[in-house]
Amino acid sequence: MGKSFAIIGDPIDHSLSPNIHSAAFRELNLDSSYIAYRIPKGELKEGIEGLKKIKIDGFNVTIPHKIEMMKYLDKTDESCSLIGAVNTVTNKDGVLKGYNTDMDGFLDPFKKKKLDIINKKVLLLGAGGAARAIVAGFAKEKAKSITIANRTLENAKKLASFSEKIGLNANAIEIEQVKNTVKEYDIIVNATSIGLKNESSPISFDGINEKTIVYDIVYMPINTDFIKKAKEKNAIIIFGYEMLLGQAIRAFEIWHSIEAPYNAMKKALLGGF
Ligand SMILES: NC(=O)c1ccc[n+]([C@@H]2O[C@H](COP(=O)([O-])OP(=O)(O)OC[C@H]3O[C@@H](n4cnc5c(N)ncnc54)[C@H](OP(=O)(O)O)[C@@H]3O)[C@@H](O)[C@H]2O)c1
């Protein structure tokens, strides 16, 4: 029998994951299907029971369930327990195991482009769920230090203390405090939701150069104002879709134990914009 997969969340209508995974199934002639399944906040337990009943083989988890889903797992891999949030689940005979592929997905473009993280100074905007996976990634790759700038200082402080705990020097500031310090950093990441609604960049890029890496994890639109302003300074750009693709590839490989067809998945993703 063919295998079945899903993405759960709310809203879910505009998810690009069904396109990406279906393209991989076509490319490799796999008898598998992948659907988007809306589970509203507060209905996760019933939703999971339904998925178990139809013997789903695996599923992705997105907003608003990434943290709550931890409660329903029987097992967790290292990335998942470290980050405290889950985005990929396998179901083996009713036993649910959780993974977090956001960290590897975030790091994937650095590896592909051979961009070093070791000993680099990082400025991270945002302190939500995605930012936590990103901090874990920078700690793993031994960045020198990270400054976490967030609208709510309290959340930045909490994330900074998580960072210190896992061995990455960190300090917390408010986004407004970034001002003209941007040029002090080697890598600048936007992990807030600013840009999704075409908002302008919360920081300016005065003084950065063509060696500065600027990474926006917002992937819709592809060219956010943050990316556009960094391009004007000839910075090295990493787009949000590259992380989205990276996490999908890692999820595919967890589920199917074969190499993911990168180009077919990338083409399907970019066609979805
Ligand atoms: N490319 C990918 O694969 C990928 C993966 C995961 C997430 N994402 C994107 O990353 C973004 C964040 O996701 P998340 O899961 O971390 O969300 P989240 O947990 O809700 O965190 C949202 C973050 O954005 C900040 N924020 C929201 N609205 C803001 C505003 N108007 N001004 C300033 N700061 C604002 C929040 O600050 P406060 O603490 O002050 O509320 C918080 O730091 C989303 O746009 C999501 O689509 C992309």
The ligand as a MOL file (V3000), in Angstrom:
LIG
                    3D

  0  0  0     0  0            999 V3000
M  V30 BEGIN CTAB
M  V30 COUNTS 48 52 0 0 0
M  V30 BEGIN ATOM
M  V30 1 N 11.7140 29.7150 5.9340 0
M  V30 2 C 11.2680 28.7980 6.7680 0
M  V30 3 O 11.4280 27.5940 6.5510 0
M  V30 4 C 10.5870 29.2150 8.0350 0
M  V30 5 C 10.4850 28.3240 9.1150 0
M  V30 6 C 9.8510 28.7580 10.2930 0
M  V30 7 C 9.3190 30.0420 10.3600 0
M  V30 8 N 9.4310 30.8730 9.2830 0 CHG=1
M  V30 9 C 8.8980 32.2570 9.3410 0
M  V30 10 O 9.5260 32.9240 10.4200 0
M  V30 11 C 8.6420 33.8470 11.0370 0
M  V30 12 C 8.6310 33.6280 12.5410 0
M  V30 13 O 8.0990 32.3370 12.8350 0
M  V30 14 P 7.9710 31.7820 14.3300 0
M  V30 15 O 7.4400 30.4170 14.2410 0
M  V30 16 O 9.2350 32.0160 15.0810 0 CHG=-1
M  V30 17 O 6.8460 32.7730 14.9320 0
M  V30 18 P 6.5980 33.1960 16.4500 0
M  V30 19 O 7.0630 32.1260 17.3820 0
M  V30 20 O 5.2020 33.6670 16.4980 0
M  V30 21 O 7.6020 34.4810 16.6660 0
M  V30 22 C 7.3680 35.6850 15.9970 0
M  V30 23 C 8.5410 36.6570 16.2120 0
M  V30 24 O 8.3210 37.8260 15.4170 0
M  V30 25 C 8.2370 38.9790 16.2540 0
M  V30 26 N 7.2310 39.8860 15.7030 0
M  V30 27 C 6.0010 39.5590 15.2310 0
M  V30 28 N 5.3820 40.6530 14.7430 0
M  V30 29 C 6.2390 41.6930 14.9190 0
M  V30 30 C 6.1680 43.0900 14.6430 0
M  V30 31 N 5.0930 43.6390 14.0520 0
M  V30 32 N 7.2320 43.8740 14.9440 0
M  V30 33 C 8.3330 43.3370 15.5250 0
M  V30 34 N 8.4600 42.0240 15.8190 0
M  V30 35 C 7.4180 41.2070 15.5280 0
M  V30 36 C 7.8850 38.4480 17.6250 0
M  V30 37 O 8.2870 39.3620 18.6100 0
M  V30 38 P 7.6250 39.3890 20.0930 0
M  V30 39 O 8.4340 38.4150 20.9160 0
M  V30 40 O 7.8020 40.7880 20.5320 0
M  V30 41 O 6.1970 38.9900 19.9450 0
M  V30 42 C 8.6970 37.1430 17.6380 0
M  V30 43 O 10.0580 37.4180 17.8870 0
M  V30 44 C 7.2940 33.6360 10.3470 0
M  V30 45 O 7.1600 34.6430 9.3680 0
M  V30 46 C 7.4090 32.2870 9.6650 0
M  V30 47 O 6.6580 32.2090 8.4810 0
M  V30 48 C 10.0670 30.4880 8.1240 0
M  V30 END ATOM
M  V30 BEGIN BOND
M  V30 1 1 1 2
M  V30 2 2 2 3
M  V30 3 1 2 4
M  V30 4 1 4 5
M  V30 5 2 4 48
M  V30 6 2 5 6
M  V30 7 1 6 7
M  V30 8 2 7 8
M  V30 9 1 8 9
M  V30 10 1 8 48
M  V30 11 1 9 10
M  V30 12 1 9 46
M  V30 13 1 10 11
M  V30 14 1 11 12
M  V30 15 1 11 44
M  V30 16 1 12 13
M  V30 17 1 13 14
M  V30 18 2 14 15
M  V30 19 1 14 16
M  V30 20 1 14 17
M  V30 21 1 17 18
M  V30 22 2 18 19
M  V30 23 1 18 20
M  V30 24 1 18 21
M  V30 25 1 21 22
M  V30 26 1 22 23
M  V30 27 1 23 24
M  V30 28 1 23 42
M  V30 29 1 24 25
M  V30 30 1 25 26
M  V30 31 1 25 36
M  V30 32 1 26 27
M  V30 33 1 26 35
M  V30 34 2 27 28
M  V30 35 1 28 29
M  V30 36 1 29 30
M  V30 37 2 29 35
M  V30 38 1 30 31
M  V30 39 2 30 32
M  V30 40 1 32 33
M  V30 41 2 33 34
M  V30 42 1 34 35
M  V30 43 1 36 37
M  V30 44 1 36 42
M  V30 45 1 37 38
M  V30 46 2 38 39
M  V30 47 1 38 40
M  V30 48 1 38 41
M  V30 49 1 42 43
M  V30 50 1 44 45
M  V30 51 1 44 46
M  V30 52 1 46 47
M  V30 END BOND
M  V30 END CTAB
M  END
